[in-house]
Amino acid sequence: MTAQLIDGKEIAQQVRQTVAAEVAARAAQGKARPGLATVLVGDRPDSAAYVAAKQKACQELGMVSYHRPLPADISQEALEAEIRALNADPAVNGILVQLPLPAHLNEERVLALVSIEKDVDGFSPLNIGRLAQKGREPLFVPCTPYGCIYLLEQAGVKIEGANAIVLGRSNIVGMPAALLLIGKNATVTVCHSRTKNLPQVVRQADILIAAIGKAEMVRGNWIKPGAAVIDVGINAIPDSTKKSGHRLVGDVCFEEAREVAGFLTPVPGGVGPMTIAMLMKNTLRAAQIQQG
Ligand code: GUN
């Protein structure tokens, strides 16, 4: 079998176009353009690059970006004051605190402070709590897991009743992805570094979401023939044929997986572009909730 590749770049582009059209329509009605605040503490190059991409997307979609670069040694109190000011600013519809924060800061307290109506990352305890409970709806769903589910749905993969395996249990991807799949009536198993007989467990998956952060860990013979495989990993591995000296690979061994899976997302060009597209969708939703 050769897997059908799920083109995240194309699907993300469609989401972005829909969001941009709605932003333009709202502006034509005299409504304020949605505003997204990005809070970046310190100068981690990976975080700076992600935040720059989020700011660029805002501009491309007709939204307004409010960037708050803050020093790595900022105090908890000063960071909390920034969040309170953004909560109170009516031009700011969404607030994104780029993670991870430096070790001296209390991430839980910072995320809990973000107003639920502006929590476009879906990381506030209220949004996650609602995601975890039956019959409750979060205002916002975390962007990367939201993108994973959107890709499955766009590819026509049936989630209801499927055996879904989530590899990884991070707050940002694995855990909310598992909660979303439960909400869509999949039978969900969450695997992690201490799971026994991992290849055998993964082989039960009709749907596999790999978000463990280990380059090409999932081999072809771990995959059930015909399974839908969503690869969230973005790992740099050495490659002397590249000018940069490295190339990006996922958590799944792509060449092996494509011979076995029914559906597969490539890296790059799979889940990656979806994270920002879903952030833009969430930011538009935040403006709609706040402005009516
Ligand atoms: N760090 C890695 N991924 C994310 C994300 O989706 N949102 C935020 N805020 N930080 C991240």
Boltz pocket constraint, residues with backbone or C-beta under 6 A from the ligand:
constraints:
  - pocket:
      binder: B
      contacts: [[A, 96], [A, 97], [A, 98], [A, 99], [A, 100], [A, 121], [A, 143], [A, 144], [A, 172], [A, 275]]
      max_distance: 6.0
